[in-house]
Amino acid sequence: MTAAALPTPLLLLMAMATGISVASNYYAQPLLHTIADQLGLNYSGAGIIVTTAQLGYAAGLLLLVPLGDMIERRRLVVIMMLLATMGLGISALSTNLAVLLLGTAITGVFSVVAQVLVPFAATLAAPEQRGRAVGTVMSGLLIGILLARTFAGALSTLGNWRLVYLVAAALMLITTLLLWRALPRLNTHAGLGYTALIRSVGRLLAAHQALRLRAALGALTFALFAAFWTPVAFLLSAPPWQFSDATIGLLGLLGAAGALVAPWAGRQVDRGRARLTTTSGLVLLLLGWLPLFRAEHSLLAIVIGVLVLDIAVQLVHITNLNMVYRIDPDARNRLNAAYMVSYFLGGATGSLASAWLYGHAGWTGVTAFGVVTSLAGLALWWRGHRCEAHMPV
């Protein structure tokens, strides 16, 4: 299949598969208070479930995603999705925290298949459509992250939290079969052994200032995203809200609106407006946290904050990916790994920090963390954006 032959149905299937695979790491978030009650955990202990998923994902990004530059990609995608399905099954059958963390870690490691599919789509697309293709697949990813909460909350209400993981495993298996039939074979030619391939990720990071800048911005952005979504289940399940799992999960529907900006952001990057989309996203990221200071007293403040935060995250993240892929077209999987390891380490840090802050300083501590980290992102961008002045467009 040539770069000009990426049909829309295949692109949409890849977007759906990306969403379903990455969603596996987020089903627990609206269920944390329920899982904590059943397993006898405090806020920090329950937050470890989310942190384990993020750390597993980061490990998979570093150790598995670079394989996309080494072995045939369709085979890699299918194997990884089957192993992620196994992790979901272990979580569904867990009866204690240790087994749940094992299943969560396995799922996290192998659900990085989403990050093999994104550069896969970029490679299959024609150059003038690459931004749109990346934006479309990334829309699937963010929709998966956000609707995972709605899906999990609804299923938990119908049955229990283990049912969520059983149904998710079935969806993952069906999607794997569809991809096996639809994806073209795509061999790659990195010309490196596995150890050299992994080491080359670090060398790419050391060699390219633009990659370091985008990785740092990605880490800060996803830290803020996770810092909201990890403790919000505790906030909304407590007085005065006292919402059920299903109601908390509905919040994900609001955030999904932010995914609509992803294709638009990709098109703006194609037109040479990466600086505009990055700056706009970082400013919105700061503005999104301001109404959340009122989240304990105003549902409208939560709604506004969710919408603005998710739009901001999409603007920055889609721009980051498109700019990273332009650094070296022959090393897209390794560039993606370097960027996304930083991204999910940021998410793990945000999850852990916000769960701790909520337990010790309440929601005010969480929102203060959000504002300070947003300001740090703006300062970083202001100081570092000139390094991209001579990048190809």
For each residue, the residues with C-beta under 8 A, 3 or more apart:
1: 5 6 124 184 186
2: 5
3: 6 123 124 125 126 127
4: 126
5: 1 2 124
6: 1 3 10 11 121 124 125 126 129 133
7: 10 11
8: 11 12
9: 12 13
10: 6 7 13 14 124 182 183
11: 6 7 8 14 15 121 125 133 136 137
12: 8 9 15 16 136 140
13: 9 10 16 17 178 179 182
14: 10 11 17 18 117 120 121 137 140 179 183
15: 11 12 18 19 136 137 139 140 141
16: 12 13 19 20 140 175
17: 13 14 20 21 77 81 113 114 117 140 175 178 179
18: 14 15 21 22 114 117 118 137 138 140 141 144
19: 15 16 22 23 114 140 141 142 143 144 145 147
20: 16 17 23 24 144 168 171 172 175
21: 17 18 24 81 84 111 113 114 117 144 172 175
22: 18 19 25 26 111 114 141 144 145
23: 19 20 26 27 144 145 147 148 151 168
24: 20 21 27 84 87 88 107 108 111 148 168 172
25: 22 53 54 56 57 104 107 108 111 145 148
26: 22 23 29 53 144 145 148 149 152 229
27: 23 24 31 148 149 151 152 164 165 168
28: 31 32 35 49 50 53 104 152 161
29: 26 32 50 148 149 152 229 230 232 233
30: 149 152 153 156 233 245 248 249 251 252
31: 27 28 34 35 152 153 156 161 164 233 245
32: 28 29 35 36 46 47 49 50 230 233 234
33: 36 37 46 233 234 237
34: 31 37 38 156 161 245
35: 28 31 32 38 39 41 46 49 100 161
36: 32 33 39 40 41 42 43 45 46
37: 33 34 40
38: 34 35 161
39: 35 36 96 97 100
40: 36 37
41: 35 36 45 46 97
42: 36 45 46 359
43: 36 46 47 231 234 355 358 359
44: 47 48 355 356 359
45: 36 41 42 48 97
46: 32 33 35 36 41 42 43 49 355
47: 32 43 44 50 51 230 231 351 352 354 355 356
48: 44 45 51 52 101 352
49: 28 32 35 46 52 53 97 100 101 104
50: 28 29 32 47 53 54 226 230 351 355
51: 47 48 54 55 348 351 352 355
52: 48 49 55 56 101 104 105 108
53: 25 26 28 49 50 56 57 104 105 107 108
54: 25 50 51 57 58 108 226 344 345 347 348 351
55: 51 52 58 59 105 108 344 345 348
56: 25 52 53 59 60 104 105 106 107 108 109
57: 25 53 54 60 61 108 109 111 112 344 347
58: 54 55 61 62 340 341 344 345 348
59: 55 56 62 63 108 109
60: 56 57 63 64 65 108 109 110 111 112
61: 57 58 64 65 112 115 336 337 340 341 344
62: 58 59 65 66 198 201 337 341
63: 59 60 66 109 198
64: 60 61 67 80 109 110 112 116
65: 60 61 62 68 112 115 116 333 334 336 337 340
66: 62 63 69 70 197 198 200 201 333 334 337
67: 64 70 71 76 116 194 197 333
68: 65 71 73 76 116 119 120 188 332 333
69: 66 188 190 192 197 330 331 332 333 334
70: 66 67 188 190 192 194 197
71: 67 68 75 76 188
72: 75 76 185 186 187 188
73: 68 76 77 116 120 183 185 186 187 188
74: 77 78 179 180 183 184 185 186
75: 71 72 78 79
76: 67 68 71 72 73 79 80 113 116
77: 17 73 74 80 81 113 116 117 120 179 183
78: 74 75 81 82 176 179 180
79: 75 76 82 83
80: 64 76 77 83 84 110 111 112 113 116
81: 17 21 77 78 84 85 110 113 172 175 176 179
82: 78 79 85 86 173 176
83: 79 80 86 87 106 109 110
84: 21 24 80 81 87 88 106 107 110 111 113 172
85: 81 82 88 89 169 172 173 176
86: 82 83 89 90 106
87: 24 83 84 90 91 103 104 105 106 107 108 109 110 111
88: 24 84 85 91 92 103 107 165 166 168 169 172
89: 85 86 92 93 103 165 166 169
90: 86 87 93 94 99 102 103 106
91: 87 88 94 99 100 103 104 107 162 165
92: 88 89 103 162 163 164 165 166 169
93: 89 90 99 103 162
94: 90 91 99 100 102 103 162
95: 99
96: 39 99 100
97: 39 41 45 49 100 101
98: 101 102
99: 90 91 93 94 95 96 102 103
100: 35 39 49 91 94 96 97 103 104
101: 48 49 52 97 98 104 105
102: 90 94 98 99 105 106
103: 87 88 89 90 91 92 93 94 99 100 106 107 165
104: 25 28 49 52 53 56 87 91 100 101 107 108
105: 52 53 55 56 87 101 102 108 109
106: 56 83 84 86 87 90 102 103 109 110
107: 24 25 53 56 84 87 88 91 103 104 110 111
108: 24 25 52 53 54 55 56 57 59 60 87 104 105 111 112
109: 56 57 59 60 63 64 83 87 105 106 112
110: 60 64 80 81 83 84 87 106 107 113
111: 21 22 24 25 57 60 80 84 87 107 108 114
112: 57 60 61 64 65 80 108 109 115 116 340
113: 17 21 76 77 80 81 84 110 116 117
114: 17 18 19 21 22 111 117 118 141 144
115: 61 65 112 118 119 336 337 340
116: 64 65 67 68 73 76 77 80 112 113 119 120 333
117: 14 17 18 21 77 113 114 120 121 137
118: 18 114 115 121 122 134 137 138 141 321 336
119: 68 115 116 122 123 325 332 333 336
120: 14 68 73 77 116 117 123 124 183 186
121: 6 11 14 117 118 124 125 133 134 136 137
122: 118 119 125 130 133 134 325 332
123: 3 119 120 186 332
124: 1 3 5 6 10 120 121 133 184 186
125: 3 6 11 121 122 129 130 132 133 134
126: 3 4 6 129 130
127: 3 130
128: 270
129: 6 125 126 132 133
130: 122 125 126 127 133 134 270 322 325
131: 134 135 266 267 269 270 322
132: 125 129 135 136 263 266 267 270
133: 6 11 121 122 124 125 129 130 136 137 266
134: 118 121 122 125 130 131 137 138 266 318 321 322 325
135: 131 132 138 139 262 263 264 265 266 267 318
136: 11 12 15 121 132 133 139 140 262 263 266
137: 11 14 15 18 117 118 121 133 134 140 141
138: 18 118 134 135 141 142 262 266 314 317 318 321
139: 15 135 136 142 143 259 260 262 263
140: 12 14 15 16 17 18 19 136 137 143 144
141: 15 18 19 22 114 118 137 138 144 145
142: 19 138 139 145 146 256 258 259 262 310 313 314 317
143: 19 139 140 146 147 256 259
144: 18 19 20 21 22 23 26 114 140 141 147 148
145: 19 22 23 25 26 141 142 148
146: 142 143 149 150 252 253 255 256 258 259 310
147: 19 23 143 144 150 151 252 253 256
148: 23 24 25 26 27 29 144 145 151 152 252
149: 26 27 29 30 146 152 153 229 248 249 251 252
150: 146 147 153 154 249 250 251 252 253
151: 23 27 147 148 154 155 164 168 249
152: 26 27 28 29 30 31 148 149 155 156 161 164 245 249
153: 30 31 149 150 156 157 244 245 246 247 248 249 250 252
154: 150 151 157 158 246 249
155: 151 152 158 159 163 164 167
156: 30 31 34 152 153 159 160 161 163 164 245 246 249
157: 153 154 244 245 246
158: 154 155 163
159: 155 156 162 163
160: 156 163
161: 28 31 34 35 38 152 156 164 165 245
162: 91 92 93 94 159 165 166
163: 92 155 156 158 159 160 166 167
164: 27 31 92 151 152 155 156 161 167 168
165: 27 88 89 91 92 103 161 162 168 169
166: 88 89 92 162 163 169 170
167: 155 163 164 170 171
168: 20 23 24 27 88 151 164 165 171 172
169: 85 88 89 92 165 166 172 173
170: 166 167 173 174
171: 20 167 168 174 175
172: 20 21 24 81 84 85 88 168 169 175 176
173: 82 85 169 170 176 177
174: 170 171 177 178
175: 16 17 20 21 81 171 172 178 179
176: 78 81 82 85 172 173 179 180
177: 173 174 180 181
178: 13 17 174 175 181 182
179: 13 14 17 74 77 78 81 175 176 182 183
180: 74 78 176 177 183
181: 177 178
182: 10 13 178 179
183: 10 14 73 74 77 120 179 180 186
184: 1 74 124
185: 72 73 74
186: 1 72 73 74 120 123 124 183
187: 72 73
188: 68 69 70 71 72 73 333
189:
190: 69 70 197 330 331 334
191:
192: 69 70 196 197 200
193: 196 197
194: 67 70 197 198
195: 198 199
196: 192 193 199 200
197: 66 67 69 70 190 192 193 194 200 201 334
198: 62 63 66 194 195 201 202
199: 195 196 202 203
200: 66 192 196 197 203 204 331 334
201: 62 66 197 198 204 205 334 337 338 341
202: 198 199 205 206 338
203: 199 200 206 207
204: 200 201 207 208 211 327 328 331 334 335 338
205: 201 202 208 211 212 215 338
206: 202 203
207: 203 204 211
208: 204 205 211 212 327
209: 212 213 384 387
210: 213 214 323 324 327 387 388 391
211: 204 205 207 208 214 215 324 327 335 338 339
212: 205 208 209 215 216
213: 209 210 216 217 380 381 384 385 387 388
214: 210 211 217 218 320 323 324 339
215: 205 211 212 218 219 338 339 341 342 343
216: 212 213 219 220 342 380 384
217: 213 214 220 221 278 282 316 320 377 380 381
218: 214 215 221 222 316 317 320 339 340 342 343 346
219: 215 216 222 223 342 343 345 346 349
220: 216 217 223 224 346 373 374 376 377 380
221: 217 218 224 225 281 285 312 313 316 317 320 343 346 377
222: 218 219 225 226 313 317 343 344 346 347 350
223: 219 220 226 227 346 347 349 350 353 373
224: 220 221 227 228 285 289 309 313 350 370 373 374 377
225: 221 222 228 229 309 310 313 347 350
226: 50 54 222 223 229 230 346 347 348 349 350 351 354
227: 223 224 230 231 350 351 353 354 366 369 370 373
228: 224 225 231 232 292 305 306 309 354 366 370
229: 26 29 149 225 226 232
230: 29 32 47 50 226 227 233 350 351 354 355
231: 43 47 227 228 234 235 354 355 357 358 363 366
232: 29 228 229 235 236 248 251 302
233: 29 30 31 32 33 230 236 237 248
234: 32 33 43 231 237 238 358
235: 231 232 238 241 295 296 358 363
236: 232 233 241 243 247 248 251
237: 33 233 234 241 242 243 248
238: 234 235 241 242
239: 242
240: 296 297
241: 235 236 237 238 299
242: 237 238 239
243: 236 237 247 248
244: 153 157 247 248
245: 30 31 34 152 153 156 157 161 248 249
246: 153 154 156 157 249 250
247: 153 236 243 244 250
248: 30 149 153 232 233 236 237 243 244 245 251
249: 30 149 150 151 152 153 154 156 245 246 252
250: 150 153 246 247 253 254
251: 30 149 150 232 236 248 254 255 302 306
252: 30 146 147 148 149 150 153 249 255 256
253: 146 147 150 250 256 257
254: 250 251 257 303 306 307 310
255: 146 251 252 258 306 307 309 310
256: 142 143 146 147 252 253 259 310
257: 253 254 260 307 310 311
258: 142 146 255 261 307 309 310 311 312 313 314
259: 139 142 143 146 256 262 310 314
260: 139 257 263 264
261: 258 264 265 311 314 315 318
262: 135 136 138 139 142 259 265 266 314 318
263: 132 135 136 139 260 266 267
264: 135 260 261 267 268
265: 135 261 262 268 269 277 314 315 318 319
266: 131 132 133 134 135 136 138 262 263 269 270 318 322
267: 131 132 135 263 264 270 271
268: 264 265 271 273 274 276 277 319
269: 131 265 266 272 273 274 277 318 319 322 323
270: 128 130 131 132 266 267 322
271: 267 268
272: 269 393
273: 268 269 276 277
274: 268 269 277 278 319 322 323 388
275: 278 279 385 388
276: 268 273 279 280
277: 265 268 269 273 274 280 281 315 316 318 319
278: 217 274 275 281 282 315 316 319 320 381 385
279: 275 276 282 283 381
280: 276 277 283 284 315
281: 221 277 278 284 285 311 312 313 314 315 316 319
282: 217 278 279 285 286 312 316 374 377 378 381
283: 279 280 286 287 312 378
284: 280 281 287 288 308 309 311 312 315
285: 221 224 281 282 288 289 309 312 313 316 374 377
286: 282 283 289 290 371 374 375 377 378
287: 283 284 290 308 312
288: 284 285 291 292 304 305 307 308 309 312
289: 224 285 286 292 293 305 309 367 370 371 374
290: 286 287 293 371
291: 288 294 295 298 300 301 302 304 305 308
292: 228 288 289 295 301 302 305 363 367 370
293: 289 290 301 364 367
294: 291 297 298 301
295: 235 291 292 298 301 302 305 363 367
296: 235 240 363
297: 240 294 301
298: 291 294 295 301 302
299: 241 302 303
300: 291 303 304
301: 291 292 293 294 295 297 298 304 305
302: 232 251 291 292 295 298 299 305 306
303: 254 299 300 306 307
304: 288 291 300 301 307 308
305: 228 288 289 291 292 295 301 302 308 309
306: 228 251 254 255 302 303 309 310
307: 254 255 257 258 288 303 304 310 311
308: 284 287 288 291 304 305 311 312
309: 224 225 228 255 258 284 285 288 289 305 306 312 313
310: 142 146 225 254 255 256 257 258 259 306 307 313 314
311: 257 258 261 281 284 307 308 314 315
312: 221 258 281 282 283 284 285 287 288 308 309 315 316
313: 142 221 222 224 225 258 281 285 309 310 316 317
314: 138 142 258 259 261 262 265 281 310 311 317 318
315: 261 265 277 278 280 281 284 311 312 318 319
316: 217 218 221 277 278 281 282 285 312 313 319 320
317: 138 142 218 221 222 313 314 320 321 343
318: 134 135 138 261 262 265 266 269 277 314 315 321 322
319: 265 268 269 274 277 278 281 315 316 322 323
320: 214 217 218 221 278 316 317 323 324 339
321: 118 134 138 317 318 324 325 336 339
322: 130 131 134 266 269 270 274 318 319 325 326
323: 210 214 269 274 319 320 326 327 388 391
324: 210 211 214 320 321 327 335 336 338 339
325: 119 122 130 134 321 322 329 332 335 336
326: 322 323 329 391 392 393
327: 204 208 210 211 323 324 331 335 391
328: 204 331 332 335
329: 325 326 332
330: 69 190
331: 69 190 200 204 327 328 334 335
332: 68 69 119 122 123 325 328 329 335 336
333: 65 66 67 68 69 116 119 188 336 337
334: 65 66 69 190 197 200 201 204 331 337 338
335: 204 211 324 325 327 328 331 332 338 339
336: 61 65 115 118 119 321 324 325 332 333 339 340
337: 61 62 65 66 115 201 333 334 340 341
338: 201 202 204 205 211 215 324 334 335 341 342
339: 211 214 215 218 320 321 324 335 336 342 343
340: 58 61 65 112 115 218 336 337 343 344
341: 58 61 62 201 215 337 338 344 345
342: 215 216 218 219 338 339 345 346
343: 215 218 219 221 222 317 339 340 346 347
344: 54 55 57 58 61 222 340 341 347 348
345: 54 55 58 219 341 342 348 349
346: 218 219 220 221 222 223 226 342 343 349 350
347: 54 57 222 223 225 226 343 344 350 351
348: 51 54 55 58 226 344 345 351 352
349: 219 223 226 345 346 352 353
350: 222 223 224 225 226 227 230 346 347 353 354 373
351: 47 50 51 54 226 227 230 347 348 354 355
352: 47 48 51 348 349 355 356
353: 223 227 349 350 356 357 369
354: 47 226 227 228 230 231 350 351 357 358 366 369
355: 43 44 46 47 50 51 230 231 351 352 358 359
356: 44 47 352 353 359 360
357: 231 353 354 360 361 365 366 369
358: 43 231 234 235 354 355 361 362 363 365 366
359: 42 43 44 355 356
360: 356 357 365
361: 357 358 364 365 366 368
362: 358 365 366
363: 231 235 292 295 296 358 366 367
364: 293 361 367 368
365: 357 358 360 361 362 368 369
366: 227 228 231 354 357 358 361 362 363 369 370
367: 289 292 293 295 363 364 370 371
368: 361 364 365 371 372
369: 227 353 354 357 365 366 372 373
370: 224 227 228 289 292 366 367 373 374
371: 286 289 290 367 368 374 375
372: 368 369 375 376
373: 220 223 224 227 350 369 370 376 377
374: 220 224 282 285 286 289 370 371 377 378
375: 286 371 372 378 379
376: 220 372 373 379 380
377: 217 220 221 224 282 285 286 373 374 380 381
378: 282 283 286 374 375 381 382
379: 375 376 382 383
380: 213 216 217 220 376 377 383 384
381: 213 217 278 279 282 377 378 384 385
382: 378 379 385
383: 379 380
384: 209 213 216 380 381 387
385: 213 275 278 381 382 388
386: 389
387: 209 210 213 384
388: 210 213 274 275 323 385 391
389: 386
390:
391: 210 323 326 327 388
392: 326
393: 272 326
